Amino acid sequence: MSATGTSEDPVGDGTRAVRAGLPEPVKHEPTLPGPVFAAHFHLPGEVSGPYSYGRDDNPTWTLLENAIGELEAPGRADVETLVFASGMAAISAVLFSQVRAGDAVVLPSDGYQALPLVRAQLEAYGVEVRTAPTGRDAQLEVLEGARLLWIESPSNPGLDVCDIRRLAVAAHAQGTLVAVDNTLATPLGQRPLALGADFAVASGTKQLTGHGDVLLGYVAGRDAEVMAAVRRWRKIVGAIPGPMESWLAHRSIATLQLRVDRQNATALAVAEALRQRPEVSGLRYPGLPGDPAHTVASRQMRRYGCVVSFTLSTRARAERFLAALRLVEDATSFGGVRSTAERRARWGGDAVPEGFIRMSVGAEDPEDLVADILRALDESAD
Ligand SMILES: *Cc1c(COP(=O)(O)O)cnc(C)c1O
């Protein structure tokens, strides 16, 4: 958990987060300029950049893209970042701009619940989709000849981890592109581009913005030609974020290090408390020593996320537990300052037991939260 600067990294994460993407100060102007609401920009004469039409570019996006780029790849001018209307818009932009009929793609079999829909769409377009579970680098067995490897580490909701550097080396040796869904880790937890990936892709809806009030996504990539195709996809599909959402996201990034450090430390405390409880099985948190993912996670992650998952004996027990919680809302999504939890099997689609709970740890006082969880476990006992 490095907080302060090192030689490769001249400033700490908190310093970087509060200043990320800010323009040079202008006298009598706010530090972070307000959202620019514009469908079109004044454009006399010849068509010229940077701003002409609001589906192509917007000054509020530019500042946010700079901010995310600084966090995903500090000090790297070769990395380009593009923001999207949602995480799914960003994911689809990478996949559908890069693959063609006849290509093969490797997706996680235990990844985000919308990936099976993406799979069906890719297959409808004549793309061969192979899947492999995230843990133990099982992707290596199905990589041969693939155009693109899609990694989700840690995976949602199972919190498995794979060795990104190892997979990227194997993929690049045969010309396969590598994209990493960095939603769960956030750029303060993991830097996929430094680990060798071609793309860091994420939903900004979760911990990046952290208040449960914005949908957003982004793609950061290091190859200009490849990123030009992603940009073209954004233009033709039009899955663009609103200026207000973009501005809210940028404002929220200023507190990213505070939120992530607090929430992740409390997530570890919650996991440690749950580990003592006999009615809890299948407990997963990559930051917990002894977790199956911990060894690999500690090599490639700088922080371990705010999500803890575990299983209670039955659906009824899990429902009683969720209803008994007072400080944790029964809600989907994760990463917000208010803790949430849900019985994941209620959605269908994830291969999880009926009593499986995904808990997102917020910014409440850790003692209050742990006490609430232990009380709810007691009250929901069979
Ligand atoms: C939520 C999520 C997404 C999708 O993001 P949206 O902003 O909801 O479109 C993608 N990947 C992961 C890992 C997620 O948790």
The ligand as a MOL file (V3000), in Angstrom:
LIG
                    3D

  0  0  0     0  0            999 V3000
M  V30 BEGIN CTAB
M  V30 COUNTS 15 15 0 0 0
M  V30 BEGIN ATOM
M  V30 1 C -20.4610 -2.8640 -13.1320 0
M  V30 2 C -19.4080 -3.5440 -13.9160 0
M  V30 3 C -19.3560 -3.4050 -15.3000 0
M  V30 4 C -20.3940 -2.6270 -16.0730 0
M  V30 5 O -20.3650 -1.2800 -15.7710 0
M  V30 6 P -21.6290 -0.2970 -16.0010 0
M  V30 7 O -21.0780 1.0360 -15.6590 0
M  V30 8 O -22.7030 -0.7950 -15.0780 0
M  V30 9 O -22.0220 -0.4390 -17.4180 0
M  V30 10 C -18.3350 -4.0410 -15.9760 0
M  V30 11 N -17.4070 -4.7710 -15.3360 0
M  V30 12 C -17.4370 -4.9430 -14.0020 0
M  V30 13 C -16.3830 -5.7740 -13.3470 0
M  V30 14 C -18.4350 -4.3460 -13.2560 0
M  V30 15 O -18.4690 -4.5230 -11.9350 0
M  V30 END ATOM
M  V30 BEGIN BOND
M  V30 1 1 1 2
M  V30 2 1 2 3
M  V30 3 2 2 14
M  V30 4 1 3 4
M  V30 5 2 3 10
M  V30 6 1 4 5
M  V30 7 1 5 6
M  V30 8 2 6 7
M  V30 9 1 6 8
M  V30 10 1 6 9
M  V30 11 1 10 11
M  V30 12 2 11 12
M  V30 13 1 12 13
M  V30 14 1 12 14
M  V30 15 1 14 15
M  V30 END BOND
M  V30 END CTAB
M  END
